[in-house]
Amino acid sequence: MELSVVLKRFFGKNRSGQIIIKLEEAEHLLKIYLQEGKVVYATMGRQKGKQLLKAIKDAKVREASFIEGVSPPSTSFEDMTEFFLSITNSTEGDTDKSEVSAEEIERLENAFVEIVGPIGTILIENIFQEMAYKKGEPMDGNAYNLLLSRLLQEIPPDRREDFNSRIS
């Protein structure tokens, strides 16, 4: 999953806390601290500042989570918000600015479980965790399209038409 998709989930919402991201092929966790929606500190192992920014520029996310209210160990003298925003704004094909309601996502989840059975609950929970999605919140259109794509990969080809009719 693209780093930009995860970052968009948390930026610009006046949230304060810590985003923890496991990157593919990275030994350490990426930890980004937000105060009122702005990046005040970020680290990955011993990497900080420009060294960190270069290391994560094209990174892929394995999973991510957010812990509300976690304070940064210190604040950076460099303004890192602009760099992280540039990552979220530079994704190719990132054109869907719509927002999908929590109710619509729940309807998608229910249709998926009806098609694949009880294991669908576990599969979708894992996908939500990877996407750093919290149930009951709306989702931007790009993330929703990614979610839909991931769910379709899990549905047997002969059941996809049935799934599509349930969510249309």
WOSUL-V134079 format. One record per residue. N is the residue number from 1. RES is the residue in one letter. NEAR is the number of other ideal C-beta (glycine too) atoms within 8 Angstrom. D_FIRST is the distance of its C-alpha to the first C-alpha in Angstrom with 1 decimal. Layout:
BEGIN
[[N | RES | NEAR | D_FIRST] [N | RES | NEAR | D_FIRST]]
END
This chain:
BEGIN
[[1 | M | 10 | 0.0] [2 | E | 8 | 3.8] [3 | L | 13 | 6.5] [4 | S | 12 | 8.6] [5 | V | 14 | 7.3] [6 | V | 15 | 8.2] [7 | L | 13 | 11.2] [8 | K | 11 | 12.5] [9 | R | 13 | 12.9] [10 | F | 12 | 15.5] [11 | F | 11 | 17.1] [12 | G | 4 | 20.3] [13 | K | 6 | 21.3] [14 | N | 6 | 23.8] [15 | R | 10 | 22.2] [16 | S | 9 | 23.3] [17 | G | 11 | 21.8] [18 | Q | 11 | 19.2] [19 | I | 16 | 15.4] [20 | I | 11 | 14.6] [21 | I | 13 | 11.2] [22 | K | 10 | 10.9] [23 | L | 13 | 9.4] [24 | E | 7 | 9.4] [25 | E | 4 | 13.0] [26 | A | 11 | 14.2] [27 | E | 3 | 17.4] [28 | H | 7 | 17.4] [29 | L | 8 | 15.5] [30 | L | 16 | 14.6] [31 | K | 11 | 16.9] [32 | I | 12 | 17.3] [33 | Y | 15 | 20.5] [34 | L | 15 | 21.2] [35 | Q | 8 | 24.7] [36 | E | 7 | 25.2] [37 | G | 11 | 21.8] [38 | K | 7 | 22.3] [39 | V | 11 | 20.9] [40 | V | 10 | 24.0] [41 | Y | 12 | 22.7] [42 | A | 13 | 19.8] [43 | T | 10 | 19.9] [44 | M | 13 | 18.2] [45 | G | 6 | 21.1] [46 | R | 4 | 23.9] [47 | Q | 9 | 21.9] [48 | K | 8 | 22.6] [49 | G | 8 | 23.2] [50 | K | 6 | 22.8] [51 | Q | 8 | 22.1] [52 | L | 13 | 19.0] [53 | L | 10 | 17.8] [54 | K | 7 | 18.2] [55 | A | 10 | 16.3] [56 | I | 12 | 13.1] [57 | K | 7 | 13.3] [58 | D | 4 | 10.9] [59 | A | 11 | 9.0] [60 | K | 10 | 5.5] [61 | V | 15 | 5.1] [62 | R | 8 | 6.8] [63 | E | 9 | 8.4] [64 | A | 13 | 10.2] [65 | S | 8 | 13.6] [66 | F | 13 | 16.3] [67 | I | 8 | 20.0] [68 | E | 7 | 22.4] [69 | G | 6 | 25.4] [70 | V | 8 | 24.6] [71 | S | 5 | 26.5] [72 | P | 10 | 25.6] [73 | P | 5 | 27.7] [74 | S | 5 | 28.9] [75 | T | 6 | 27.9] [76 | S | 12 | 27.0] [77 | F | 3 | 29.6] [78 | E | 6 | 27.0] [79 | D | 5 | 25.3] [80 | M | 13 | 21.6] [81 | T | 8 | 20.7] [82 | E | 7 | 21.2] [83 | F | 8 | 18.9] [84 | F | 13 | 16.0] [85 | L | 9 | 16.9] [86 | S | 8 | 17.0] [87 | I | 13 | 13.3] [88 | T | 11 | 12.7] [89 | N | 8 | 15.4] [90 | S | 7 | 14.7] [91 | T | 11 | 11.6] [92 | E | 4 | 13.2] [93 | G | 4 | 13.8] [94 | D | 8 | 13.1] [95 | T | 5 | 16.4] [96 | D | 9 | 16.4] [97 | K | 5 | 18.1] [98 | S | 6 | 19.4] [99 | E | 7 | 19.0] [100 | V | 10 | 19.0] [101 | S | 7 | 21.4] [102 | A | 10 | 21.0] [103 | E | 6 | 23.7] [104 | E | 8 | 21.8] [105 | I | 15 | 18.8] [106 | E | 9 | 21.4] [107 | R | 9 | 23.0] [108 | L | 12 | 19.9] [109 | E | 9 | 19.5] [110 | N | 8 | 23.2] [111 | A | 11 | 23.2] [112 | F | 15 | 20.5] [113 | V | 12 | 22.6] [114 | E | 7 | 25.7] [115 | I | 12 | 24.4] [116 | V | 10 | 23.0] [117 | G | 6 | 25.2] [118 | P | 6 | 25.0] [119 | I | 7 | 22.2] [120 | G | 13 | 20.1] [121 | T | 8 | 20.4] [122 | I | 8 | 18.9] [123 | L | 11 | 16.0] [124 | I | 12 | 15.1] [125 | E | 8 | 15.7] [126 | N | 8 | 13.2] [127 | I | 11 | 10.5] [128 | F | 10 | 11.9] [129 | Q | 10 | 11.8] [130 | E | 11 | 8.2] [131 | M | 14 | 7.7] [132 | A | 13 | 10.9] [133 | Y | 12 | 12.9] [134 | K | 7 | 16.6] [135 | K | 8 | 18.8] [136 | G | 4 | 21.4] [137 | E | 7 | 19.6] [138 | P | 8 | 18.8] [139 | M | 12 | 15.3] [140 | D | 13 | 14.8] [141 | G | 11 | 14.9] [142 | N | 12 | 11.5] [143 | A | 13 | 9.8] [144 | Y | 12 | 12.6] [145 | N | 9 | 12.1] [146 | L | 11 | 8.5] [147 | L | 14 | 10.4] [148 | L | 9 | 13.3] [149 | S | 8 | 11.6] [150 | R | 9 | 10.3] [151 | L | 13 | 13.9] [152 | L | 9 | 15.6] [153 | Q | 6 | 14.4] [154 | E | 9 | 16.2] [155 | I | 12 | 19.3] [156 | P | 5 | 22.1] [157 | P | 5 | 22.8] [158 | D | 4 | 26.2] [159 | R | 10 | 25.0] [160 | R | 10 | 22.4] [161 | E | 6 | 25.3] [162 | D | 8 | 26.6] [163 | F | 14 | 23.2] [164 | N | 8 | 23.0] [165 | S | 7 | 26.6] [166 | R | 9 | 26.0] [167 | I | 8 | 23.3] [168 | S | 4 | 25.2]]
END
